[in-house]
Amino acid sequence: MKHIALKSAVACAIVLASYSCDEASSILDGLTEDSEVATGLKSALSVGIDTAASRLSKRGGYLNDVAVKIGMPEEAATAFTAVQKLSQNETFSKVLDATNSSIPDENTFINLFNTSAEEAAPQSVGIFKDAITGMTINDAESILFGADNAATAYLQTNTETRLQGAFHKPITETLNSVQVAGFTTTKAWKSFATYNNKLADFKAKNADKIDLALKIASATGVVTSAQANSINSIQPVTDDLSDYITGRALDGLFYKVADQELQIRTNVNARVNDVLRKVFGRLDAKKQS
């Protein structure tokens, strides 16, 4: 049997346990020709992708998984808490010629970020299925005998651009509509970005004044000494988060794909149905020969 029978099993590793053992065994028993095997395993993979997308799209699918959880943008992470506290201080707002901003805390932002990613996750299903359908015999051989993330790399190469487009719209809609603690992400982040950027600009032009003001704020308990120090690392931030959330959502998606592929390639116990055990057993034998 040619390696086309194995190619879909590599991809099938992405979405463990698509079928029960009995169902998987039945598929194998009924398939003899290369094209039939490919069709059967692609069907199994399609079901599994539906399952994977469903898990990511559930409430907490991103938020409660430390491996894919979306945090603050790097340029905002260090100084965020200090900026948020300063935004509530009337004196600083007057100095910056900024309105006192209602900026939610970091946990609220992170809840909003991850909710947006969860809303977008189902958009990956059809795109992944198109990529799987398009696999050739040559693709299969290079995937099967390639690196531990060869299937993931194949899918990423063939889907990432489309996934970016597919994720961007629902993420943007969610940023503008879903609320946590009375805030949409767009409204809350624009408040933060406006204040943050005015503070960054003022600091760049008036370094001595801002240093003195921060010392006073620290001495009077408006911010802690550590928070005052963090203002020194403040950077301008974009007021549009859609590209950032889209990128991080896709990073998480492909991280899960790569992790599950590695498991199925290296861990016999992760081959949870007859399709995986039979096909990857042959691969193990090939490696040992």
C-alpha positions in Angstrom: 0.0 0.0 0.0 1.4 3.4 -1.0 2.0 6.1 1.5 -1.1 8.0 0.6 -2.9 5.8 3.1 -0.6 7.2 5.8 -0.7 10.8 4.9 -4.2 11.4 6.2 -3.4 9.5 9.4 -0.6 12.0 10.1 -3.1 14.8 9.7 -5.6 12.8 11.7 -3.2 13.0 14.6 -4.2 16.7 14.8 -7.6 15.8 16.1 -7.3 12.6 18.2 -10.3 10.2 18.5 -12.4 11.3 15.6 -14.0 7.9 15.6 -14.5 5.1 18.1 -12.3 2.1 17.8 -15.2 0.0 16.2 -15.9 2.7 13.6 -12.2 3.1 12.8 -11.7 -0.6 12.4 -14.7 -0.8 10.1 -13.3 1.9 7.9 -10.0 0.0 7.6 -11.7 -3.3 6.9 -13.7 -1.8 4.1 -10.9 0.1 2.3 -8.4 -1.6 0.1 -7.4 0.7 -2.7 -5.3 3.8 -2.2 -8.0 6.2 -3.2 -10.5 4.5 -0.9 -8.2 4.6 2.0 -7.5 8.3 1.4 -11.2 9.0 1.2 -12.0 7.2 4.4 -9.2 8.8 6.4 -10.0 12.2 5.1 -13.5 11.8 6.2 -12.3 10.8 9.6 -10.1 13.9 9.7 -13.0 16.2 8.7 -15.1 14.9 11.7 -12.1 15.5 14.0 -11.5 19.0 12.8 -15.1 19.8 13.6 -14.4 18.5 17.1 -11.2 20.5 17.5 -12.8 23.8 16.4 -15.8 23.1 18.7 -13.5 22.7 21.7 -11.6 26.0 20.9 -14.8 27.9 20.4 -16.3 27.0 23.7 -16.3 29.6 26.5 -12.8 29.3 28.0 -11.4 27.4 25.0 -8.5 29.9 24.8 -8.8 31.7 28.1 -8.5 28.6 30.3 -5.6 27.0 28.4 -2.3 28.5 29.4 -0.7 27.3 26.2 -2.9 29.4 23.9 -4.3 32.1 26.2 -4.0 35.6 24.7 -2.3 38.1 27.0 -1.5 41.8 26.6 0.4 43.0 23.6 4.1 43.1 24.4 4.4 46.8 24.0 1.7 47.4 26.6 2.4 44.6 29.0 5.0 46.2 31.2 3.4 49.6 31.8 -0.3 48.7 31.5 -1.2 48.7 35.2 0.7 52.0 35.9 -1.0 53.7 32.9 -4.4 52.5 34.0 -3.9 53.9 37.5 -2.5 57.2 36.2 -5.5 57.5 33.9 -7.7 57.8 37.0 -5.6 60.6 38.5 -7.1 64.0 37.8 -3.7 65.8 38.1 -2.0 63.6 35.5 -5.0 63.9 33.2 -4.7 67.7 33.3 -1.0 67.6 32.7 -1.5 65.4 29.6 -4.5 67.5 28.5 -6.5 64.2 28.5 -9.9 63.4 29.8 -10.0 61.1 32.8 -10.3 57.7 31.1 -12.4 54.8 32.2 -9.9 51.9 31.5 -10.8 48.5 32.8 -8.3 46.3 34.5 -6.0 43.8 32.8 -8.2 40.8 33.5 -11.1 42.4 31.8 -9.0 43.0 28.7 -7.7 39.4 28.6 -11.2 38.0 28.9 -12.2 40.2 26.0 -9.2 39.1 23.9 -9.8 35.4 24.4 -13.6 35.7 23.9 -12.9 37.2 20.5 -10.6 34.3 19.5 -13.2 31.7 20.7 -15.8 33.4 18.5 -13.5 33.0 15.5 -12.3 29.4 16.0 -15.1 27.7 13.9 -14.0 29.7 10.8 -11.0 27.3 10.6 -13.0 24.2 9.7 -13.7 24.6 6.0 -10.3 26.0 5.3 -8.5 23.1 6.9 -10.7 20.7 5.1 -9.8 22.3 1.7 -6.1 21.9 2.5 -6.6 18.3 3.5 -8.5 17.6 0.3 -5.7 19.1 -1.7 -3.0 16.8 -0.4 -1.1 14.9 -3.1 0.8 11.6 -2.9 4.1 13.6 -2.9 2.7 15.8 -0.1 1.9 12.7 1.9 5.3 11.1 1.6 7.1 14.3 2.6 4.7 14.8 5.5 4.9 11.2 6.8 8.7 11.0 6.7 9.4 14.6 7.5 9.9 16.4 10.8 7.7 15.9 13.8 5.7 19.0 12.8 5.6 18.2 9.1 1.8 17.9 8.9 1.4 21.2 10.9 3.8 22.9 8.6 1.9 21.7 5.5 -1.4 23.0 6.9 0.1 26.3 8.0 1.7 26.9 4.6 -1.6 26.1 2.8 -4.1 27.7 5.2 -2.6 30.6 7.1 -3.3 33.4 4.6 -6.9 32.3 4.2 -7.3 31.7 8.0 -6.1 35.3 8.6 -8.8 36.6 6.4 -11.5 34.3 7.8 -10.6 35.1 11.4 -10.3 38.8 11.0 -13.9 39.6 10.3 -15.5 37.7 13.3 -12.7 38.9 15.6 -13.4 42.5 14.6 -17.1 42.0 15.1 -16.5 40.5 18.5 -14.2 43.3 19.5 -16.9 45.8 18.6 -19.9 44.0 20.2 -19.1 41.5 23.0 -18.9 43.2 26.5 -17.2 42.3 29.7 -17.8 44.4 32.8 -19.7 46.9 30.5 -16.9 47.4 28.0 -16.4 46.3 24.4 -12.8 45.6 23.6 -12.6 48.4 21.0 -14.0 51.0 23.3 -11.9 50.0 26.3 -8.7 49.6 24.3 -9.1 53.0 22.6 -9.4 54.6 26.0 -6.2 52.9 27.1 -4.3 53.6 23.8 -5.2 57.3 23.7 -4.1 57.8 27.3 -1.0 55.6 26.9 0.1 57.4 23.7 -0.4 60.9 25.2 1.7 59.8 28.2 4.4 58.3 25.9 4.5 61.5 23.8 4.6 63.8 26.9 7.3 61.7 28.4 9.4 61.9 25.3 9.1 65.7 25.2 9.2 66.3 28.9 11.4 63.7 30.5 12.3 65.7 33.6 8.7 66.8 34.3 7.4 63.2 34.0 10.1 61.9 36.3 9.2 64.4 38.9 5.5 63.8 38.6 6.1 60.0 38.9 8.1 60.5 42.1 5.3 62.6 43.5 2.7 60.0 42.4 4.8 57.2 44.0 5.3 59.2 47.3 1.6 59.9 47.6 0.5 56.3 46.8 -1.1 57.0 43.4 1.3 54.4 41.9 3.8 52.0 43.5 7.5 52.6 43.0 7.6 49.6 40.7 4.7 51.0 38.6 6.4 54.4 38.4 9.6 52.7 37.2 7.6 50.8 34.6 6.5 54.0 33.0 10.1 54.4 31.8 9.4 51.5 29.4 6.2 53.0 28.0 5.8 52.7 24.2 3.2 53.9 21.8 0.5 51.3 21.1 -1.9 50.8 18.2 -5.6 51.6 18.9 -6.7 48.7 16.6 -6.3 45.3 18.1 -7.8 43.2 15.3 -4.5 42.2 13.7 -3.0 41.3 17.1 -5.9 39.2 18.3 -6.1 37.5 14.9 -2.4 36.6 14.9 -2.4 35.3 18.5 -5.6 33.3 17.8 -3.9 31.6 14.9 -0.7 31.0 16.9 -2.8 29.1 19.4 -4.6 27.1 16.8 -1.3 25.9 15.1 0.3 25.3 18.5 -2.5 22.8 19.3 -2.1 21.2 15.9 1.7 20.8 16.4 1.3 19.4 19.9 -1.2 16.8 18.9 0.9 15.8 15.8 3.9 15.3 18.0 2.0 13.1 20.4 0.7 10.8 17.7 4.1 10.4 16.1 6.0 9.6 19.3 3.5 8.2 21.9 1.9 4.8 21.2 -0.7 5.5 23.9 -1.9 8.6 22.0 -3.0 6.4 19.1 -6.5 6.0 20.5 -8.3 4.2 17.7 -7.6 1.4 15.3 -6.8 3.7 12.3 -4.0 5.4 14.2 -2.6 2.2 15.7 -2.6 0.3 12.4 -1.2 3.1 10.2 1.4 4.4 12.6 2.4 0.9 13.6 3.5 0.5 10.0 5.4 3.7 10.2 7.2 2.5 13.4 8.1 -0.7 11.6 9.5 1.3 8.6 11.7 3.4 10.9 13.1 0.3 12.6 13.8 -1.6 9.4 
